[in-house]
Amino acid sequence: MSKKQLRNRLENLFANLVDNTVEQPPVQTSLPPVLKPWNWETDENGCYTVCEDTITAYLGYSPAELIGQSLVSFGLSDDSASVLQNALQQNHFPLDITVVFLSKKGNPLPARLTIFKKLGSTQLNGGFRGFVQPLVESEPIKPPIVKDLPSEKKITNEIKPSSESQFQSKTKKPASPTTKTRQKSVLERAGIITVPLRKRQQEIGILKIMADDEQRRWSEEELLLVQEVANQLGLAIENAELYAAVQQELNERVRAEQEILRRNKDLAALNEIGQQISRLTNRDQIIATLQQALVQLLNCRNLTIALLASDQQTLTFPVHTVESKPQPLQPRTLGNDPISYIIRSREVLRINQDVEKALSGRGITPENPLPTALLAVPMVTAERAMGVIYLQEFEQGAFFSDIQADLLSTIASQVAIALANADLFQEVTSALQAIEKRERYQANVAQAVATLTESGVRGIPAMLGFLGEAAQCDYIYFASAREDEQGLHWIVTDHWIAPQIRPGSDLVVRQPLSAALFPTWASALKEKGWFSGKPDDFEGREREFLRQRGIQSMLLLAVPGNRDIPSFIALEERSPRLWQNDEIGVLQVAADALSNTFVRQDLLEQLRSSLDETETLYKISHNLALAGDYHEMVRAIAGGITDEKINRIVLVLFDQSDQLSTPLLRVAATWHSGRGALPPQINSDLDYDTFNPLISIETPVFYNDIFDLSIQPAARSSLEAMNV
């Protein structure tokens, strides 16, 4: 056979082989499909404790069959098990190696195994976690079939294990077949040819060809053909490995990009949630935003948000959902439950298996129903614990990852800061409101006192208006204490109604209030000086009086006077209100100012009356000095009288001729106002024996009533006859 014929056969032999293995298709712009990985965890002994059910689709094992098996032996080929054990002994993490798994049916599955140490673990006995990324399998390498070789020839390919890594970087390109150095064939004995298989100048196996006829002699052309087949087969193996490496890198890149996109999405959502929460100053709004964020990011259906009250002993539960349905949970004191444990320890609690055993090991009393997995994160500031975010899962196989724990911890820190800021904002707001309230009271009460000082009792309506602005109540009135034949009672003389109350409201008090019907009010005002309450605090007429007018709370301030019971200022509200001591103290200043105003008014009236009397006496004395006769003297006296009830003046003189005779009482002059009975005739005489006891006195005497016991009956009868 000529060399030209051998070359043609060789080209035909590798035509399909090159199409299948050597020629690599150009990388498409679209990424290849990504095989789904599965996550797993082990205990301190390196035995599986958790595994996702994705493994069933690749290896045929269920997660239950994997639990308890060894990480370094179960489901791995012997070589992969040895490589993995050596890699773990290096103690360099994270670890990322390529291994071959054996399915339940014995089929190999190349995969990328990524291993991390668990959080808090410093030694091997801390356990591991990680994931397995199946790799896209390359097409199987088929041995070349030479059509023109004699049928008695057999080709076998024995591949020896290589210490070189299974996959090489895609940047290294195979050597060209035309430049590859040909290796010489080895004739072990007649009928057998052995040719080494090489990949990148390293021997990876042998190609042995045996003839049925042991006496067969191979020609030079056949030896060259076998040598060329070995060279091309080495190139095909190298190209297949490069193609698998490219596929693996593409899969890892796609998986990394997807993970980055997911993490970026979570970080963006987390950033948005942090911004929303940081702008809120109300606890209810912060908790509502937190619940919405947790459902969005973690898809939690069993969520409990617990807050620690200001007494640091009571837990409240603004959010408690079971299977996404809200259920109320009553407040309770700290106990031995998981939430109380988190409050005390301030540590993250993540349990994905044997929940009851794990809780009991920490001295925690498990709660019913018992979850299959739980994640609890404290909301802690630098000073104190604010609360706990508590997630539970009840489905078998459910678990919480480290990424979820980190994400929830970040959210909890942001919420704790937001809650602390909200509390601080509320404290500052309350302080500012208290200052504003105090300034409002002081300013309006000062105005009220100034008004009373300037206007006296005429300023009472304006004073009530200032008190209404200060207290911001619905109705204020002043009830003056009076006493008459009906006894002690109060009469409303002035009032103020808030602008929002319609005119003619039932609030206005129009009838007198008898002190006998309001004994609680009278007693409290007299003894304490003020009294506050609501309708249920009273009985009888007092309760009925408030309920009929729709009053829910009131404050009475005593205004002492010259009677047994004081007058009072009443401040009433149609809604429940608790009057504070500082409010009462400031308002009492106004009530005392009003009491002082009445005292000043009485003194002023007395002074005015005294001045009027002095002026009248001076005027009468002057006119008497100018009078020329008795009639002018009587008219001078009448000119100084302002009481309209006096309608007659009679001037009686004693007339006695000698000391032994009986004196005569003679009318010297009279004055009549024009109303009522006329006075006695001038120069008429009055009976001496009858009137002498009345007028023969050293000091003036005023008789308010002629039936006074000091007036004798004869004199009383004479006075009645004179219409006195």
WOWODA-V901064 format. One record per residue. N is the residue number from 1. PHI is phi in radians with two decimals (* if undefined). PSI is psi in radians with two decimals (none if undefined). Layout:
# WOWODA-V901064
((N,PHI,PSI) (N,PHI,PSI))
This chain:
# WOWODA-V901064
((1,*,2.34) (2,-1.37,2.89) (3,-1.17,-0.57) (4,-1.11,-0.72) (5,-1.14,-0.70) (6,-1.09,-0.72) (7,-1.11,-0.69) (8,-1.13,-0.77) (9,-1.06,-0.74) (10,-1.08,-0.73) (11,-1.14,-0.70) (12,-1.17,-0.64) (13,-1.06,-0.75) (14,-1.67,0.17) (15,-1.09,-0.92) (16,-1.26,-0.63) (17,-1.07,-0.71) (18,-1.18,-0.66) (19,-1.11,-0.65) (20,-1.49,-0.62) (21,-2.14,-0.73) (22,-1.36,-0.83) (23,-1.34,2.04) (24,-1.61,2.27) (25,-1.17,2.57) (26,-1.09,2.52) (27,-1.15,2.17) (28,-1.32,2.78) (29,-1.21,-0.54) (30,-1.50,2.47) (31,-1.28,2.56) (32,-1.19,2.80) (33,-1.09,2.52) (34,-1.77,2.25) (35,-1.33,2.46) (36,-1.32,2.23) (37,-1.43,3.00) (38,-2.30,2.48) (39,-1.63,2.69) (40,-2.67,2.86) (41,-2.53,2.68) (42,-2.21,2.90) (43,-1.60,-2.96) (44,-1.16,-0.31) (45,-1.62,0.06) (46,1.37,0.34) (47,-1.75,2.47) (48,-1.04,2.36) (49,-2.10,-0.49) (50,-2.45,2.42) (51,-2.72,2.45) (52,-1.34,2.70) (53,-1.34,0.03) (54,-1.10,-0.43) (55,-1.07,-0.47) (56,-1.10,-0.65) (57,-1.20,-0.40) (58,-1.79,-0.78) (59,-1.89,-0.25) (60,1.50,-0.09) (61,-1.53,2.44) (62,-1.47,2.75) (63,-0.98,-0.60) (64,-1.13,-0.63) (65,-1.22,-0.47) (66,-1.42,-0.53) (67,-1.05,2.26) (68,1.62,-0.22) (69,-1.46,2.78) (70,-1.40,2.45) (71,-1.17,-0.63) (72,-1.58,0.08) (73,-2.41,-0.67) (74,-1.25,2.21) (75,1.33,0.14) (76,-1.91,2.62) (77,-1.19,2.86) (78,-1.07,-0.76) (79,-1.11,-0.76) (80,-1.14,-0.67) (81,-1.09,-0.72) (82,-1.16,-0.75) (83,-1.10,-0.75) (84,-1.13,-0.71) (85,-1.13,-0.70) (86,-1.15,-0.68) (87,-1.16,-0.68) (88,-1.16,-0.57) (89,-1.22,-0.37) (90,-1.19,-0.44) (91,1.05,0.69) (92,-1.98,1.99) (93,-2.22,2.63) (94,-1.25,2.66) (95,-1.94,2.32) (96,-2.39,1.84) (97,-2.32,2.84) (98,-1.79,2.24) (99,-2.29,2.96) (100,-2.05,2.07) (101,-1.57,2.64) (102,-1.94,2.14) (103,-1.23,3.10) (104,-1.10,-0.47) (105,-1.63,0.00) (106,1.64,0.06) (107,-1.37,2.38) (108,-1.34,2.60) (109,-2.43,1.83) (110,-1.20,2.48) (111,-2.72,2.78) (112,-1.76,2.13) (113,-1.86,2.04) (114,-1.92,2.24) (115,-2.21,2.32) (116,-2.15,2.69) (117,-1.43,2.57) (118,-1.19,2.75) (119,-1.08,2.33) (120,1.48,-0.05) (121,-1.58,2.33) (122,-2.04,-0.26) (123,-2.19,3.04) (124,-1.07,-0.60) (125,-1.26,0.09) (126,-1.39,-0.28) (127,1.65,2.90) (128,-2.29,2.88) (129,-2.54,2.82) (130,2.97,-2.82) (131,-2.59,2.81) (132,-2.07,2.18) (133,-1.90,1.83) (134,-1.05,2.53) (135,-1.79,2.63) (136,-1.21,2.15) (137,-1.35,2.40) (138,-1.33,2.85) (139,-1.16,2.47) (140,-1.12,2.50) (141,-1.46,2.14) (142,-1.72,2.39) (143,-1.16,2.45) (144,-1.16,2.53) (145,-2.05,2.03) (146,-1.60,1.99) (147,-1.19,-0.60) (148,-1.56,-0.04) (149,-1.26,2.70) (150,-1.11,2.57) (151,-1.15,-0.38) (152,-1.35,-0.09) (153,-1.54,2.45) (154,-2.11,2.44) (155,-2.02,2.21) (156,-2.19,2.54) (157,-2.11,1.92) (158,-1.88,1.99) (159,-1.71,2.16) (160,-1.53,2.54) (161,-1.06,2.48) (162,-1.99,2.47) (163,-1.35,-0.16) (164,-1.32,2.66) (165,-1.03,2.62) (166,-1.15,-0.62) (167,-2.11,2.53) (168,-2.06,2.87) (169,-1.18,2.53) (170,-1.27,-0.20) (171,-1.33,-0.35) (172,-1.49,2.18) (173,-1.78,2.52) (174,-1.18,2.65) (175,-1.21,2.60) (176,-1.21,2.46) (177,-1.03,-0.52) (178,-1.29,-0.39) (179,-1.80,-0.07) (180,-1.18,2.33) (181,-1.31,2.17) (182,-1.36,2.42) (183,-1.69,2.58) (184,-1.32,2.52) (185,-1.29,2.70) (186,-2.06,2.09) (187,-1.66,1.72) (188,-1.11,-0.81) (189,-2.77,3.11) (190,-1.08,2.31) (191,1.57,-0.01) (192,-2.29,2.28) (193,-2.11,2.28) (194,-2.11,2.13) (195,-2.17,2.26) (196,-1.25,2.50) (197,-1.71,2.22) (198,-2.18,2.56) (199,-2.37,2.02) (200,0.90,0.93) (201,1.13,0.26) (202,-2.13,2.41) (203,-1.36,2.21) (204,-2.03,-0.11) (205,3.00,-2.94) (206,-2.38,2.70) (207,-2.02,2.01) (208,-2.00,2.26) (209,-2.09,2.19) (210,-2.13,2.38) (211,-1.66,2.66) (212,-1.13,-0.57) (213,-1.64,1.95) (214,-1.13,-0.30) (215,-1.58,0.11) (216,-1.10,2.37) (217,-1.95,2.20) (218,-1.53,2.40) (219,-1.43,2.92) (220,-1.11,-0.67) (221,-1.11,-0.72) (222,-1.16,-0.66) (223,-1.09,-0.72) (224,-1.12,-0.68) (225,-1.10,-0.78) (226,-1.13,-0.69) (227,-1.09,-0.71) (228,-1.17,-0.65) (229,-1.07,-0.73) (230,-1.12,-0.71) (231,-1.11,-0.81) (232,-1.16,-0.62) (233,-1.14,-0.68) (234,-1.09,-0.75) (235,-1.10,-0.68) (236,-1.11,-0.74) (237,-1.09,-0.75) (238,-1.11,-0.75) (239,-1.15,-0.65) (240,-1.11,-0.71) (241,-1.15,-0.70) (242,-1.10,-0.70) (243,-1.11,-0.74) (244,-1.11,-0.67) (245,-1.13,-0.71) (246,-1.10,-0.77) (247,-1.08,-0.72) (248,-1.11,-0.77) (249,-1.15,-0.68) (250,-1.11,-0.74) (251,-1.08,-0.76) (252,-1.15,-0.65) (253,-1.15,-0.76) (254,-1.10,-0.77) (255,-1.10,-0.71) (256,-1.15,-0.70) (257,-1.12,-0.72) (258,-1.13,-0.70) (259,-1.14,-0.72) (260,-1.11,-0.74) (261,-1.07,-0.73) (262,-1.15,-0.77) (263,-1.14,-0.69) (264,-1.09,-0.68) (265,-1.12,-0.76) (266,-1.12,-0.73) (267,-1.15,-0.68) (268,-1.12,-0.77) (269,-1.12,-0.69) (270,-1.12,-0.71) (271,-1.12,-0.73) (272,-1.14,-0.71) (273,-1.11,-0.75) (274,-1.06,-0.70) (275,-1.15,-0.74) (276,-1.09,-0.80) (277,-1.17,-0.66) (278,-1.16,-0.37) (279,-1.52,-0.16) (280,-1.59,2.53) (281,-2.18,0.15) (282,-2.02,2.29) (283,-1.04,-0.76) (284,-1.08,-0.72) (285,-1.17,-0.65) (286,-1.12,-0.79) (287,-1.14,-0.71) (288,-1.10,-0.74) (289,-1.14,-0.69) (290,-1.08,-0.80) (291,-1.06,-0.78) (292,-1.09,-0.71) (293,-1.16,-0.74) (294,-1.13,-0.70) (295,-1.14,-0.65) (296,-1.23,-0.76) (297,-1.49,-0.73) (298,-1.92,-0.10) (299,0.90,0.79) (300,-1.45,2.21) (301,-1.73,-0.36) (302,-2.10,1.61) (303,-2.14,2.36) (304,-2.29,2.21) (305,-1.99,2.02) (306,-1.92,2.39) (307,-2.07,2.47) (308,-1.59,2.18) (309,-1.20,3.00) (310,-1.12,-0.43) (311,-1.36,-0.05) (312,1.08,0.34) (313,-2.30,-0.21) (314,-2.05,2.33) (315,-1.78,2.30) (316,-1.99,2.69) (317,-2.23,1.49) (318,-1.18,-0.42) (319,-2.34,2.24) (320,-2.66,1.88) (321,-2.09,2.49) (322,-2.21,2.06) (323,0.94,0.77) (324,1.20,0.13) (325,-1.85,2.20) (326,-1.20,2.41) (327,-2.34,2.26) (328,-1.19,2.52) (329,-2.31,2.13) (330,-1.27,2.59) (331,-1.06,2.62) (332,-2.63,2.81) (333,-1.40,2.83) (334,-1.07,2.39) (335,-2.37,-2.38) (336,-2.02,0.38) (337,-1.47,2.96) (338,-1.03,-0.70) (339,-1.14,-0.76) (340,-1.09,-0.63) (341,-1.10,-0.74) (342,-1.14,-0.69) (343,-1.04,-0.73) (344,-1.33,-0.77) (345,-1.47,-0.45) (346,1.00,0.65) (347,-2.11,2.74) (348,-1.37,2.31) (349,-2.03,2.01) (350,-2.25,2.04) (351,-2.26,2.18) (352,-1.99,-0.06) (353,-2.78,2.73) (354,0.81,0.95) (355,-1.05,-0.79) (356,-1.08,-0.75) (357,-1.15,-0.72) (358,-1.15,-0.70) (359,-1.18,-0.77) (360,-1.11,-0.62) (361,-1.12,-0.42) (362,-1.67,0.10) (363,1.35,0.43) (364,-1.80,2.40) (365,-1.46,2.03) (366,-1.10,2.61) (367,-1.85,2.68) (368,-1.79,2.44) (369,-1.30,2.62) (370,-1.44,2.17) (371,-1.34,2.82) (372,-1.50,-0.36) (373,-2.69,2.60) (374,-2.57,2.69) (375,-2.47,2.08) (376,-2.21,2.26) (377,-2.24,2.27) (378,-1.37,2.58) (379,-1.75,1.81) (380,-2.20,2.38) (381,-1.85,-3.10) (382,-1.16,-0.42) (383,-1.72,-0.74) (384,-2.74,2.91) (385,-1.43,2.32) (386,-1.66,-0.53) (387,2.95,-2.88) (388,-2.48,2.44) (389,-1.80,2.13) (390,-2.19,2.01) (391,-1.94,2.48) (392,-2.36,2.62) (393,-2.29,2.43) (394,-2.02,-0.04) (395,-1.49,2.54) (396,-1.17,2.40) (397,1.52,-0.15) (398,-1.27,2.56) (399,-2.71,2.86) (400,-1.97,2.28) (401,-1.54,2.95) (402,-1.12,-0.61) (403,-1.10,-0.74) (404,-1.11,-0.68) (405,-1.13,-0.74) (406,-1.13,-0.74) (407,-1.09,-0.77) (408,-1.18,-0.60) (409,-1.14,-0.69) (410,-1.12,-0.78) (411,-1.09,-0.74) (412,-1.08,-0.68) (413,-1.12,-0.75) (414,-1.12,-0.73) (415,-1.18,-0.68) (416,-1.06,-0.76) (417,-1.13,-0.72) (418,-1.12,-0.71) (419,-1.15,-0.72) (420,-1.11,-0.71) (421,-1.15,-0.65) (422,-1.12,-0.73) (423,-1.10,-0.75) (424,-1.12,-0.69) (425,-1.12,-0.71) (426,-1.14,-0.68) (427,-1.12,-0.78) (428,-1.12,-0.74) (429,-1.10,-0.75) (430,-1.11,-0.70) (431,-1.14,-0.74) (432,-1.14,-0.69) (433,-1.14,-0.68) (434,-1.12,-0.72) (435,-1.13,-0.76) (436,-1.10,-0.71) (437,-1.13,-0.76) (438,-1.10,-0.74) (439,-1.13,-0.66) (440,-1.12,-0.77) (441,-1.10,-0.84) (442,-1.11,-0.73) (443,-1.14,-0.80) (444,-1.25,-0.66) (445,-1.17,-0.65) (446,-1.09,-0.70) (447,-1.11,-0.71) (448,-1.11,-0.77) (449,-1.13,-0.73) (450,-1.10,-0.68) (451,-1.11,-0.77) (452,-1.11,-0.68) (453,-1.12,-0.65) (454,-1.42,-0.75) (455,-1.87,-0.17) (456,1.21,-2.54) (457,-1.17,-0.35) (458,-1.20,-0.30) (459,-1.57,0.12) (460,-1.05,-0.80) (461,-1.01,-0.76) (462,-1.14,-0.67) (463,-1.06,-0.76) (464,-1.09,-0.62) (465,-1.11,-0.73) (466,-1.12,-0.71) (467,-1.12,-0.63) (468,-1.13,-0.70) (469,-1.15,-0.64) (470,-1.22,-0.88) (471,-1.45,-0.33) (472,0.90,0.89) (473,-1.84,-3.08) (474,-1.58,-0.64) (475,-2.64,2.36) (476,-2.32,2.39) (477,-2.52,2.72) (478,-1.92,2.15) (479,-1.91,2.06) (480,-1.58,2.35) (481,-1.36,2.25) (482,-2.26,2.81) (483,-2.47,2.22) (484,-2.53,-2.81) (485,-1.12,-0.32) (486,-1.54,-0.05) (487,1.79,-2.93) (488,-1.35,2.38) (489,-2.76,2.93) (490,-1.96,2.46) (491,-2.16,2.21) (492,-1.32,2.05) (493,-1.79,-0.52) (494,-2.52,2.64) (495,-2.66,2.91) (496,-2.43,2.36) (497,-2.09,2.40) (498,-1.05,2.56) (499,-1.01,-0.53) (500,-1.37,-0.14) (501,-1.50,2.30) (502,-1.19,2.59) (503,-1.08,2.64) (504,1.28,0.39) (505,-1.19,2.72) (506,-1.21,-0.10) (507,-1.15,-0.54) (508,-1.14,2.29) (509,-1.66,2.10) (510,-1.99,-0.42) (511,-1.65,2.66) (512,-1.11,2.63) (513,-1.96,1.96) (514,-1.30,2.31) (515,-1.11,-0.48) (516,-1.19,-0.47) (517,-1.55,-0.15) (518,-2.22,1.10) (519,-1.17,-0.62) (520,-1.12,-0.75) (521,-1.10,-0.86) (522,-1.05,-0.75) (523,-1.18,-0.79) (524,-1.16,-0.71) (525,-1.14,-0.66) (526,-1.28,-0.66) (527,-1.58,-0.75) (528,-1.75,-0.52) (529,1.60,-0.21) (530,-2.77,2.84) (531,-2.79,2.37) (532,-2.28,2.70) (533,3.07,-3.08) (534,-2.23,2.94) (535,-0.94,-0.64) (536,-1.20,-0.22) (537,-1.41,-0.15) (538,-2.08,3.07) (539,-2.39,2.85) (540,1.08,-2.37) (541,-1.11,-0.55) (542,-1.11,-0.83) (543,-1.15,-0.77) (544,-1.08,-0.68) (545,-1.06,-0.70) (546,-1.34,-0.74) (547,-1.17,-0.67) (548,-1.07,-0.53) (549,-1.72,0.09) (550,1.25,0.46) (551,-1.52,2.25) (552,-1.79,-0.41) (553,-2.69,2.65) (554,-2.64,2.79) (555,-2.38,2.19) (556,-1.91,2.28) (557,-2.06,2.14) (558,-1.27,2.45) (559,-2.11,1.62) (560,-1.07,2.59) (561,-2.50,-2.65) (562,-1.75,0.38) (563,-2.08,2.96) (564,-1.12,-0.67) (565,-1.88,2.47) (566,-1.42,2.78) (567,-1.26,3.01) (568,-2.65,2.76) (569,-1.88,2.22) (570,-1.92,2.26) (571,-2.01,2.10) (572,-2.14,2.61) (573,-2.35,2.42) (574,-1.51,0.03) (575,-2.22,2.70) (576,-1.02,2.42) (577,-2.66,2.41) (578,-1.83,1.99) (579,-1.36,2.21) (580,-1.47,2.70) (581,-1.11,-0.64) (582,-1.18,-0.58) (583,-1.13,-0.82) (584,-1.09,-0.72) (585,-1.07,-0.74) (586,-1.21,-0.72) (587,-1.17,-0.53) (588,-1.13,-0.46) (589,-1.07,-0.74) (590,-1.16,-0.71) (591,-1.11,-0.72) (592,-1.14,-0.64) (593,-1.11,-0.66) (594,-1.18,-0.70) (595,-1.08,-0.75) (596,-1.12,-0.56) (597,-1.14,-0.73) (598,-1.12,-0.68) (599,-1.10,-0.81) (600,-1.09,-0.64) (601,-1.14,-0.74) (602,-1.10,-0.77) (603,-1.09,-0.68) (604,-1.16,-0.69) (605,-1.14,-0.75) (606,-1.10,-0.73) (607,-1.13,-0.74) (608,-1.11,-0.75) (609,-1.10,-0.71) (610,-1.12,-0.72) (611,-1.15,-0.69) (612,-1.11,-0.74) (613,-1.12,-0.72) (614,-1.08,-0.75) (615,-1.12,-0.70) (616,-1.15,-0.77) (617,-1.08,-0.71) (618,-1.11,-0.72) (619,-1.15,-0.74) (620,-1.13,-0.77) (621,-1.05,-0.70) (622,-1.13,-0.79) (623,-1.17,-0.61) (624,-1.14,-0.64) (625,-1.16,-0.49) (626,-1.58,-0.17) (627,-1.18,2.46) (628,-1.71,-0.32) (629,-2.60,-3.08) (630,-1.15,-0.65) (631,-1.13,-0.71) (632,-1.16,-0.62) (633,-1.10,-0.76) (634,-1.14,-0.71) (635,-1.16,-0.58) (636,-1.12,-0.71) (637,-1.15,-0.75) (638,-1.12,-0.54) (639,-1.18,-0.36) (640,-1.66,0.02) (641,-1.59,2.22) (642,-1.87,-0.17) (643,-1.42,2.04) (644,-1.22,-0.28) (645,-1.24,-0.41) (646,-1.43,2.05) (647,-2.08,-0.05) (648,-2.49,2.51) (649,-2.31,2.28) (650,-2.20,2.19) (651,-1.76,1.98) (652,-1.93,2.29) (653,-2.03,2.57) (654,-1.45,2.29) (655,-2.20,2.05) (656,-2.41,2.13) (657,-1.23,-0.70) (658,-2.56,3.03) (659,-1.24,-0.39) (660,-1.55,-0.30) (661,-1.42,2.82) (662,-1.37,2.27) (663,-1.12,2.61) (664,-1.87,2.50) (665,-1.82,1.80) (666,-1.98,2.37) (667,-1.31,2.00) (668,-1.62,-0.61) (669,-2.76,2.71) (670,-2.44,2.84) (671,-2.46,2.40) (672,-2.28,2.34) (673,-1.37,-0.18) (674,1.70,-0.05) (675,-2.12,2.51) (676,1.40,-2.93) (677,-1.18,2.65) (678,-1.37,2.68) (679,-1.30,2.97) (680,-1.07,2.77) (681,-1.19,2.54) (682,-1.14,2.50) (683,1.24,0.09) (684,-1.41,2.70) (685,-1.83,2.54) (686,-1.83,2.56) (687,-1.12,2.12) (688,-1.13,-0.81) (689,-1.11,-0.54) (690,-1.37,-0.80) (691,-1.70,-0.22) (692,-1.02,-0.72) (693,-1.07,-0.46) (694,-1.38,-0.63) (695,-1.88,-0.26) (696,-1.50,1.25) (697,-2.34,2.74) (698,-1.49,-0.55) (699,-2.11,2.67) (700,-1.12,2.53) (701,-2.26,2.36) (702,-1.95,2.21) (703,-1.90,1.98) (704,-1.30,-0.35) (705,-2.60,2.34) (706,-1.19,-0.23) (707,-1.55,0.30) (708,-1.07,2.43) (709,-1.12,-0.37) (710,-1.35,-0.20) (711,-1.59,2.23) (712,-1.25,2.71) (713,-1.04,-0.65) (714,-1.14,-0.74) (715,-1.17,-0.68) (716,-1.07,-0.73) (717,-1.14,-0.69) (718,-1.17,-0.69) (719,-1.16,-0.69) (720,-1.11,-0.65) (721,-1.14,-0.50) (722,-1.59,0.20) (723,1.05,0.64) (724,-1.61,none))
